[in-house]
Structure formats: C-alpha cells, structure tokens
Amino acid sequence: MSMIIDFVLPWVDNQDLEWQKSRQQYAENQSLSDANSSARFRDSGTLKYVLRSIEKNCPWYNKIYLVTCGHHPEWLDINSPKIELIKHSDIYDNKEHLPVFNSSSIEMSLPNIEGLSEHFVYLNDDTIIFSKTDVERFFVDGKAVDFLCHGWIPRNNLFGMLKEIDTWVNSLNNNISLINKFFKPSMLDNKVLYHKSYSTLNKMSNFLLKNVYRKYFWFEHWHHPIPYVNSTLQEVKKYCFDEMQRCSSNKFRHNTDLTQYLYRYWRLAKGDFYPYKYDDGVETNILTLDDLHNAIRNCEKLHPKFVCFNDSPSLSDSEYVQIRNETLIFFDKRFPEKASFEL
C-alpha cells in the first residue's frame, strides 16, 4: 500500500494527581455545568483496547499519535516506532491557553501536529475498531470516505424549547455558521448530494438544502473514527484562525467552542470527499446496566466495524464502576493479545 495513514486520538489520565490539582484550580472560576463536571473526565479504561483494535484490525496503519497534556499510560512503550506522544505544549499556537481541559480546544491544534501524515484517522479513546477494516473504508482515490446528509430541523431557539441545547450543540452550530460564510449548497455536485448509498429521505432533505434552504444548518454524523486529509485542516486554519483561537482559549467547554467536525464540514461543503454512507457501527448511550448488556448483544450479533459505548455523566459513581468493569471484561475477551507497543 502506497498511502501512509496515521491514527490520532486525545487522551487524559484523570488519576494523574498533578492534572487533578490543575483542573481543580482552574475549575474554581467556572460555574458547575456539563462543561466541567468530574464525570466528564472519567477514564473508561478503554484506551488499551482502542490501540489493540487499531493494530489488530487496521494492520496497514503507520503510526498512532496520542495527544495528552504530557502523561501517558504506564503500560505504553512511548519509545516504540509505532507510537508518537504529542504534548499539548507541542501543538498550541498560543501557550497561554494552557493548561486546557476541553477536548474541543485541543482539536483546534490538530493542524499543528508535526510529522502527521497527509491521510489520517481521528478517533476518541472510547471508540473501538471492532472488526477487520480495509483502507478503502476510510480513503478512496486519496479522498476521505464520507457522506453529506443534511438535517431537517435547525438546532435553534425553537428546537431548544423541545430539547436542551448544551455546549456541544452550540459548538456544532458555531461550526456551521463558519461554513455558511464560505460555502453555498448550490456549489455542490449532485453526485455527492444524491449518492445511491443515501436513503430516500436523505436525498429529499439534500434536495431541499440545495434548492430551498440554500444554507446549511445541520449535518448528520456517526460517532465513528473519522478519516481526514491534513491539507484540509491546513486550509481551515488559514481561513478560520481567529475563530479557532477563540475556541482554543476555552479551558473548559464553552458556548463559543468549535469542534473537529469543522474540518469535516469544510470538506463536505466543498464536495471534496468520496461519497458513501456506511451504517457499520454500534454506538450506544449507556444509562443503565441493561443498556450495556443490550449493546454487547448487538455487537455479538452484528459484528460491526466500530463500537462506542458512551457512558452518561449522570451515572452515579457506583453505577459507573459496574458498567466500566463489565465493558472492560467484554473488550478484553475480544482483544486479549498485547499490542506490539505494550510493555
């Protein structure tokens, strides 16, 4: 394979005492919210299995870039040629923004990772590559495989009366506001709007996007590993630097945030992707132990490409521990062998 493809993921060790002390210090100036609750910083313990899953099911990968504040798991061989440990201080344009406890802020510095390949896959530390996955699932003809399926309902004040609009929804809306400054749906070719892999409803919504709405207000997405082309990130940084720096300065999640989906939305609005809408993952919000058991059964039945179990910040500590333990038992059975970069 001639294409070099890296993986990138952020990680935090919430057991690091220095990190805890620093977060507590800066959190004192924050109001208690979804942005800075301790539950948001729980380490599910899945990183080991995420990394094992990359090596086992994507053996074509080049390197894994692990982005942290400087700490790393004690079981990880950071001297392995397959691992690159990236510190926040290595990639932030403005070091005064550090320390940071906001994944959206960190994602604004992804274009600054030195040595990162032109083609890479970004994922979170709770997303497992569950089954063998070919390069073509992520890249075809040098382009990221993606889908443009526009939403039906704007996430505006009216939407907020029906469902809470939190910092996450606001950040996605901020992404879209930027996209609308630079792109018009009329620019898009029909081949990326009406691909055969899209449902009839997807195609109808895209028709309205191009001919009626004539601006973007919501993109569908899966919580899967996302392929990126590095030059796209560089282009976004060139045109959106000031807005990205505003997000970079937010130590905790904030309503002015952007997210890494900005890079994805940019390529979608340009039509610069290989269109195909896969539905090959199991993503579940785990609110109870029954939710976890149902999700595990779905994995065993469907054999998906990707698996993500999202634990809710509303779980009590005891509920979280029980769910975490059973999750790790399940993944350990699936990925029992050490990766080459484990000590």
C-alpha positions, -999 to 999 in steps of 0.1 A, spaced: 0 0 0 15 33 -11 -7 55 11 6 63 46 -21 66 72 -17 76 108 -42 75 137 -47 104 161 -65 103 194 -66 125 225 -64 110 260 -64 122 296 -53 103 327 -79 115 353 -59 97 380 -29 120 375 -26 140 408 -9 170 391 -36 171 365 -64 168 391 -48 197 411 -46 218 380 -81 211 369 -95 219 403 -75 252 404 -90 265 371 -125 250 377 -129 273 407 -136 301 383 -162 280 364 -199 276 372 -209 240 377 -222 227 344 -220 199 319 -187 215 308 -166 208 339 -183 181 360 -159 154 373 -180 128 354 -170 143 321 -133 134 328 -138 98 338 -113 74 322 -132 44 310 -101 23 307 -107 15 271 -76 32 256 -57 -1 257 -83 -18 237 -87 10 213 -50 8 205 -51 -30 203 -80 -28 179 -61 -5 156 -32 -28 154 -53 -59 150 -80 -47 126 -61 -20 107 -26 -36 103 -19 -12 75 -16 18 99 17 38 100 18 54 135 -5 63 164 -3 98 176 -15 101 213 -23 136 223 -21 143 260 -10 170 285 22 151 288 13 120 308 9 85 292 -3 51 303 23 32 323 18 1 301 26 20 268 61 19 253 65 55 242 98 46 226 80 23 201 84 35 165 46 29 162 37 55 189 41 93 189 34 110 222 22 146 214 20 171 243 -4 200 242 25 223 246 39 209 213 10 220 192 -7 250 207 -2 283 188 -7 303 220 9 286 250 -10 310 273 -41 289 266 -26 260 286 -34 241 306 -67 230 290 -95 206 300 -116 210 268 -113 185 240 -127 210 216 -99 234 224 -74 206 218 -89 198 184 -82 233 172 -45 225 174 -46 192 153 -33 210 122 0 217 142 10 180 148 44 178 133 51 148 111 15 137 108 7 120 75 -14 137 48 -40 110 54 -50 101 90 -79 88 110 -91 107 141 -110 88 169 -117 91 206 -104 68 234 -138 51 237 -141 41 201 -131 5 192 -124 -8 157 -142 -40 164 -137 -59 131 -112 -60 102 -113 -27 84 -97 -21 50 -81 12 39 -110 17 15 -134 22 44 -116 54 51 -100 66 19 -107 60 -18 -86 77 -46 -69 98 -19 -102 113 -7 -118 107 27 -149 85 25 -178 104 39 -215 113 34 -234 145 32 -268 141 46 -284 173 58 -308 175 87 -345 185 87 -346 207 118 -323 236 127 -310 235 162 -322 270 170 -343 285 198 -374 266 187 -355 234 189 -343 244 223 -378 245 236 -382 208 227 -348 196 236 -319 211 256 -292 229 237 -260 224 255 -224 235 248 -220 206 224 -250 216 202 -238 252 203 -203 242 192 -218 224 162 -239 254 153 -208 275 155 -191 252 130 -220 255 106 -221 293 110 -185 294 98 -192 270 69 -221 293 57 -196 322 55 -175 304 29 -198 279 10 -232 277 -7 -250 244 -12 -256 254 -48 -218 248 -53 -223 210 -47 -223 184 -74 -253 161 -75 -231 130 -71 -223 140 -35 -259 150 -27 -278 120 -41 -254 91 -38 -271 56 -41 -260 48 -5 -282 76 9 -318 69 19 -347 84 0 -353 108 30 -316 118 29 -319 126 -8 -352 146 -2 -335 166 25 -305 173 3 -328 185 -24 -343 210 0 -309 220 11 -298 229 -24 -330 243 -38 -350 257 -8 -329 263 23 -298 273 4 -277 273 35 -265 247 60 -280 241 94 -272 205 104 -251 176 92 -258 140 101 -228 122 116 -218 89 132 -196 88 163 -171 67 143 -134 71 135 -132 99 110 -107 100 81 -91 133 74 -68 148 48 -42 170 65 -43 197 38 -80 202 46 -70 211 82 -44 235 70 -69 252 48 -94 255 76 -68 270 98 -58 295 72 -94 309 68 -107 304 104 -77 311 125 -93 338 147 -124 317 155 -102 287 162 -81 306 186 -112 318 204 -121 282 210 -85 273 218 -86 297 247 -116 280 264 -101 258 291 -135 241 297 -163 236 272 -180 268 263 -208 281 241 -182 297 218 -165 264 211 -159 248 177 -151 211 172 -130 189 149 -162 184 129 -154 218 115 -128 201 94 -153 175 82 -180 201 74 -155 221 54 -148 191 31 -185 183 29 -194 218 18 -166 218 -8 -177 184 -21 -142 172 -16 -148 136 -4 -156 102 -17 -194 97 -11 -206 66 6 -229 63 37 -220 33 57 -240 21 87 -215 -2 102 -212 8 138 -228 2 172 -230 35 192 -250 35 224 -255 59 253 -252 37 284 -276 49 310 -281 15 328 -265 -19 330 -293 -32 308 -283 -7 281 -248 -22 282 -260 -58 280 -282 -49 250 -253 -31 233 -230 -61 238 -256 -85 223 -259 -62 193 -221 -63 189 -221 -101 190 -250 -103 166 -239 -76 140 -201 -78 141 -199 -41 134 -168 -23 122 -169 2 151 -182 2 186 -186 31 210 -203 28 244 -209 63 257 -213 64 295 -236 92 307 -222 118 331 -255 113 350 -244 78 362 -236 76 399 -201 65 408 -212 30 418 -232 26 385 -203 38 365 -178 14 381 -200 -16 375 -206 -6 338 -169 2 334 -159 -32 347 -183 -52 326 -173 -32 295 -136 -39 301 -143 -76 305 -161 -76 272 -133 -59 253 -106 -79 270 -123 -111 256 -124 -95 222 -88 -82 223 -68 -104 247 -34 -101 230 -10 -73 238 -1 -49 210 35 -46 199 38 -13 217 27 -25 251 52 -31 279 
